[in-house]
Amino acid sequence: MNFPKVFYLREVFFNISTMFNRRDFVRSSVLAALATAVSCKPKPTSVQKSNPHSKKGKPVVLATWDNRNATTAAMKALQEGGSALDAVEAGARVPEADPNDTSVGYGGFPDRDGHVTLDACIMDHRGNTGAVCFLEGIKHPISVARKVMEQTPHNMLCGSGALAFAREMGFPEENLLTEKSRRAWEQWLEEKEYRPVINIERHDTIGILALDAQGKLCGACTTSGMAFKMSGRVGDSPIIGAGLFVDSQVGGACATGLGELVTQTLGSFLIVELMRQGYSPQAACEEAVVRIINRAKAAGVEEYQAGFLALSKDGEHGAYAVVKGFNYALYQNEQNRVYEAGYKLSL
């Protein structure tokens, strides 16, 4: 007569015991997962330190190379009430319109067939993106990229499609091949035998980041690409995560140099993710350069340059390059200056 009751009690005790065992198992599993996550956090292969020129403060504009005219235009946009997005577009348009800048926009060196083809991307503080690549005949690809972001459901348009869209948006077509660039191309045809060369002058792709007084962070990147490249080649500049990446909750980064190397490591995205994990902007840039060097050595690349800039949400910045020669413009605390970036290798 008591058997059912005894059986019931045994079942109750068994269920209670199982419940606690399961609870302990879940708790121990969670703790183990957290421990694994902490232990798997990447350790820097470079020294975590701050850039000697880095200070907190907003607003701030940061750009690759000696693009003080660009940072001036960007800061002016901010001072006149424009958004950070307005600022990076205004800054990028300066070298795009400069016929003496042979690596961006009008006056850019052509591909090996004599065509000037342009790449650009833009990213706002909400994470929206727009990009164009292999675009011909339009002086301001950065503005077309912004239209892609704001007026289409797409992230990127290329080639004839990008050109048709630019026409639809009212952008005028122009001949972007200047006499200076045409002569350089003709000389290259005789001497280089269709071997593309990397621009070794003290300028290249412009990547620009702007942080406004409200803490909104945006970025832009624009280029005519590798001088005398194969027709159709696209580098890192219009690729979100490679040439540019922005997360207003963390910071932003942009790149310059040999696009193939930057694209293979998604350098700008890497830097922002490292900053998310607690790296300083400088340490994140250094780590990204080390990743490039390690990968390039494995691939047998002997001569290359790549440089990064990073900007945190509180206005601190970092800058670093593979080899000596990379400089950058910083407009902050009412001062617009150019600084030399640190570098890893001495060639």
N, C-alpha and C positions, 0 to 999 in steps of 0.2 A: 504493500500500500504506500510505503514511503519512497519507492523507487523513482517515480516521476519527479518528486520534489528534490531528491538528491541529484538526479540527473540535471534538473533545471539549475540547481545551485552550481554544479560543476560547470555548466555551460556559461553561467554568468561570470564565474571566476576566470574561465578561459578567455572570454571576450574582453574582460577588463585587462587581463594580462597581455593579451594581443594588442589592445589599444595602446597601452603604455609602450610596448615594444615597438609598435609602428611609429609612435610619437618620437621615441628615442632615435629610431632609424631616420625619420625625416629630419629631426634636429641635427643629427650627426652628419647627414648628407648635405644639408644646407651649410653647416660649418665647414665641411670638407670642400664644398664648391667655392665658398668665399676664400678659403685658404689657397685653393688652386688659382683663383683669379688674381689674388694679391701676388702670389709667387710667379705668375705668368706675366706680370706687368713688365714691359720691355725695359731693360736697363740701358742707359745711354752709353754709347761707345765713345762719346766726346765728353768734354768737361762741361757740366752744367754751370753756366755763369751768365751774368747779364751783359748785354752790350754796353760798352763804356759810355756811349752817347744816348742811352735809353733812359727816358724819364716818363713818369705817368703824367697824364694831362690830356684834355680834350678841348677843342678839336685838334686833329692831327691828319696830315696827308703824307703818305710815304710812296715813293716811286723808284723804280729801277733806273740806274744810270744818272747822269747829270741832267735831269729833266726838271730843272728849277722853274722854267717857264710853265711847265705842265703843273707842277705843284702850286705855283702862284695862281694859275687859272682855277684850279680846284678849290684852293682856299678862298679865293674871291667869291666863288659860287656859294660856299658855305656862309661867308660873311654877309652876303646879300640875301640870305634867307633860303637858299636852295638846300635840297636834301643831299645826303651823302652820295646818292645815286647820281644826282645832277653834277656833283663835284667830280666824281671819277670819269664821267662822260666828258665833261669840259676839259679835264686834264688830258685825257687820251686824245682828244681832237687836236691838241697843239702839235705834237710830233706828226700826227697823220697829215697835217696840212703843210709841213715844213719840207720844201724840196731838197734841202741840204741833209735831211735825215734819210740815209740810204737803207734803213732797215725797217721803216714804218711808213705806211701810206704813200702819199704822193712823193715821188722821188725814190721809192724803194727799189732796190736792185731786182731785176726780173728773174724769171726762171730760165732754164737753159734754152728755151725756145723764144725768149724775148718778151714774155708776157708778165706784167706785174700782177700777182695774185695775192689777195689779202685775207688774213684770218683775224678774228676778234671774238671776245666774249665779255659778258657783263653779268654781275650777280648782285642782287639786292639784299637788304638785311633780313628779309623773310625767307631767303633761300631760293627765290625765283631766279631763273637763268635764261639767257639768250645768247646765241652764238651764230656766227657765219664763218664759212671757210671756202677757200678757192673762189673768192669773189673778185671779179675784175671790173674796172671802170668806175668804181665808187670811191670817192676820196675818204669818206668817213665810215668805215665798216663798223666802228664801235656804236654809232648811232643806229645803224641798221640792226645790229645785234640787240639793242634795247627795244627796237620795234618788234623784233621777233619775240622777245620776252613779253611785251605788253599787248601785242596785237594778234598773236597767233596761239594755238594750243601746243606749239612745238618748242623744243629747246634749241634746235640747230637747223639751219638751211645752208645748202652748199651749191657752188657752181652756178649753173644757169638758173636754177630755182631761186637761189639767193638774189641773183641779179634781177630776175623778174619781180620778186617781192620788193626790192629796193625801188625799182621803177614805179611800182604800184603805190608805194609810200611817198613818192614825189622826189626822190633823190636824183639829182642830175648825173648823167654819165660824162666822164671826162677821160682824157688820155693821161694816164698816170706815169708814163715813161718819160722822164726828163732827159735832156741832152746829156747831162753828166752820167746818168745811169746807163743810157744807151751806149756811150763810148766805153764805159767800164765793161759792159757785157760783150761788146765786140772785141775788146782786148782779151777778155777771158776766153772767148772762143778760140783764139789763136794759141794761148799759152796753157790753158787748163785741160783741154781735150775732153770736155764734158765731165770733168770730175768736180762735183759740187764742193764749194769751200764754205767754211763757217766764217761769218763776219768777225774779224779780229779787231775791229775798231772799238773805241771806248763807248760804244752804244749798241743797242740791239733792241729786241722786244721791249716795249714799255709795259710793265705791270704797275698798277697804281691802286692803292688802298686809301680809303678815307673814313675816318671816324668822326661823327659830328658831336656837338655838345650834348645831345640827348642819348648818346651811346649807340646810335645806329651805325653799323659798319657795312660798307659796300666795296666792291672791287671791279676792276676792268683790266683787260689785257688786249693789246693790238699789235700787229706785226705784218711785215711783208714776207716774213719767213726767211729761210736759209737762202743766201745769195746763190743764183744760178742752179737752183734745185731742179730735180726732175719735175716735169709738168704733172700737176695733180698732187704733189707732195703736200701734206699737212702736218705741222708740228704740234707742239703741246699747247700753244697759245689759245686756241678756241675750245680746248677740251677742259670742261669743268672737272676739277680734281687734279689735273696735271699742271696747266699753266696758272690756274687760279682756283681758290676755294675760300669761301667765307661762311662763318657761323657766328652770328652776332652774340651768341651766348658764350663764345670762347675767344674767337679772333679770326684773323684771315691771313692768307699767304699767297704769294705770287712768285713766278719763276722767270728766268731768262737763260739764254745759252742754247746748247744743243738739245732741241726738242725731243729727239728720240730717247735720250737718256732720262729726261724728266717724265716723259709719258710712261716709260717702262716701270718707273717707281711710284707714279702718281704722287709726285713730290709735295705739291701744295696741300692735298688732302692729308697726306702723312703728317705734315707739320701741324695742321690744325688738330688732328687726333692726338698727337703727342702733347700739345698744349692742353688738351682736354684732360689728359692724364697727369698734368702737373708740371710738365716741362716749361721752362721759361721760353719766350720767343727765340732767344739766341740759341739755347740748347737744342730746341727743335730744329732750327735751321742747320745746325752743325750735324745733328743726327741724320737729317735728310741727305746732306752732302756725303757723309760716310756711306750711306746706303748706295748712292750713285757710284761712288768710287769702287766699292766692293763688287757691284754688278758689272761695271765697265771693265774692270781688270779681268774678271772671269770671261768676258766676251772678247778680250784682246784689244780693247780700245786704248790707244796710246796718247792721243791728243784730243782734248775736249775741254769745254768749259761749261759750267752751269752754276747759277747763283740763285739764292732765295732771299726773299724778304718776308718777315712775319710781323703782325701787329696784333697785340692782345686787346681785349675789350676795355682795358683801363688805360690804353695809350702807350704801353711799353712796346718796344720793337726789337727785332733781331735781324741780322744780315750775315750771310756767309756764302763762300764760293769754293769751287774745287781748286782753282789756281788764282794767283794774284791778278788783279786788274779790274775787279768788279767794284763799282761805286754806286752810291744811291743818294737820292735827295729826300730830305726830311724837313717838313714845314710844321713846326710845333712851337708853342709859347712865343709866337710872333717872330720867330726866326726861321729863315729858309736857307738851309745849308746842305752841302754835299760832304759825304763821308766815305772813306775807303772801308770796304768790308774786309773782314778777316777771311782767311783761306786755309785750306788743308794741305795742299801739295805745293812744293817748290820745284818747278820744272827747269 
